Amino acid sequence: MVEIVQLEKIKSILKNNDVISVIEEGFIAYSDNRVIVPPVGEMLFNKTNGECHIKYGYIKDDNYYVIKIASGFYDNPKLYGLPSFNGLNLVFDQRNGELKAILLDEGYLTNIRTAAAGAVVAKYLAPKQVKKIGILGTGAQGKLQVEYLKSITSCKKIVVWGLSQEEVNEYKKNLEKKGYSVETTLNLEDIPTACNLIVTCTPSKKPLLKKEWIKPGTHITAMGSDTAEKQELDSEILANADIVVVDSISQSKSRGEVYKAITSGIISEDIVIELGKMISNKQYHRQNDQQITIADLTGVAVQDIQISKIICENMD
Amino acid sequence: MVEIVQLEKIKSILKNNDVISVIEEGFIAYSDNRVIVPPVGEMLFNKTNGECHIKYGYIKDDNYYVIKIASGFYDNPKLYGLPSFNGLNLVFDQRNGELKAILLDEGYLTNIRTAAAGAVVAKYLAPKQVKKIGILGTGAQGKLQVEYLKSITSCKKIVVWGLSQEEVNEYKKNLEKKGYSVETTLNLEDIPTACNLIVTCTPSKKPLLKKEWIKPGTHITAMGSDTAEKQELDSEILANADIVVVDSISQSKSRGEVYKAITSGIISEDIVIELGKMISNKQYHRQNDQQITIADLTGVAVQDIQISKIICENMD
């Protein structure tokens, strides 16, 4: 019998489970070539400024396969007072095709699997002593990244950068309720000056952080850039880094910071390490408090598979 | 609020609606280039002899877009006592991406939209006086085709061909309950000898019907062949026909009877008319009781879109 799981239940299940470890296992399986991910399906609705993506796949010899349907209708807030993004995940039994669960997560699982990936990266690349956590971007992801980092670092000091004082104030208020101390800034340079663990969560199409600002011992996770156009980091930052990690080597050939850095000839693709491989090889973990490390995440379907699995295995 | 629609409700809605007309409108839209159908998504599970297909699309300027997920796990009956085929349809609002309905039809809608296509074809190509309806194949589709023909022809006389006496007896019993008189045969030639409206619904990979058996005034709808391997009709039957229709010209370049006939050089693609175009042009309808007409249906996503729409618009 198929289970319909509403957002509230999804949230409560996630609270009680170790999402980060399951996502981590997913990245290992992915880099180990145990994940089947066919090309993404796409429908575009020009008239309504909308799009729908269908991502699907499975881990070989696992219990499930997952189909994720995500939509973005960018006029929704203006026209209908509805969110731009929406989504659901369908989980099927890999043995016999039976539909096990319909996860009506409204896109929430995508946010969480993205935040959990930031924590996986930080587990291996963040400096031992995190002075302050720097966040670029005041949206949902900028908040969730901090929440998911709490199992990785005890640091509760945040510096947030945003486009307006209004935005950063709202962010500050929100995070302070959760027990963080938050400084706000509209000046980008303040972030790498104060913080040695930085997460960038913006849709910027121009580099925000400059190479000369980045001090030894800093880790940066670039979450925002997931297309060929978006870019948050000056490519020289990658050239200057000791370790450069991507979640998917194949995706980095068409999008993200690494794509920008390689196509502009600033780094060679040989230096780039895939996240699952980094996790499995101690030599690619942070070795000392002087290294500059960069992770460029564009998001892979195995994250959707793994987070859906958590819900499916804990529905009762 | 998303509506979850179970199979029983789906069946009752279909009973009270004119499925054939809605499917017909879909074919017209399709041949009019008003339907967007991206490439089919596919996952294969070699270990469990399973596959999953994702078909999706929409009619431009319509209210909905539809994603259909269908699976075939061929060891299911043997291993789990489950059906091989399963499926569901998701219906979204084309204006804003909202999920409107989850149709848990278990593959039933695919059966019905296929049967309805047979009726659409018969409406325009069947002889005025149907002597007997000939059915090749004793499965679900062989039965449904007859049921959906009842709004097109008053003929209640069926001749059914199958692989075994057991199969045809079961078919006879089933259809007689519904008020039909059914003759059974294991001899293929009996079908075109007795019947001038024939529907082939088998997974055969070798031609079953021969050209020399087909009499003037006969219409054949070939439902079974939907891959590059399957074939139910001797290609010479198509060469000898007055009208040859396919549901999708583009699909007929890679599968079905027309594909076989063109690639073997027996017919030219110029003679083939797309169903939606045939419907809209009287000159392609049956003109007299001497023409031999053939329809080769491989199934198009607009049928899934249209039948899902019927459910979605009649849920209350």
Interface residues (C-beta under 8 A of the other chain):
Chain A: V2 I4 I36 P38 P39 G41 E42 M43 F45 K47 T48 G50 C52 I54 Y56 G57 Y58 K60 D61 Y65 I67 I69 S71 G72 F73 N76 L79 Y80 L82 N86 L88 L90 F92 Q94 R95 N96 G97 E98 L99 I102 L104
Chain B: V2 I4 I36 P38 P39 G41 E42 M43 F45 K47 T48 G50 C52 I54 Y56 G57 Y58 K60 D61 Y65 I67 I69 S71 G72 F73 N76 L79 Y80 L82 N86 L88 L90 F92 Q94 R95 N96 G97 E98 L99 I102 L104
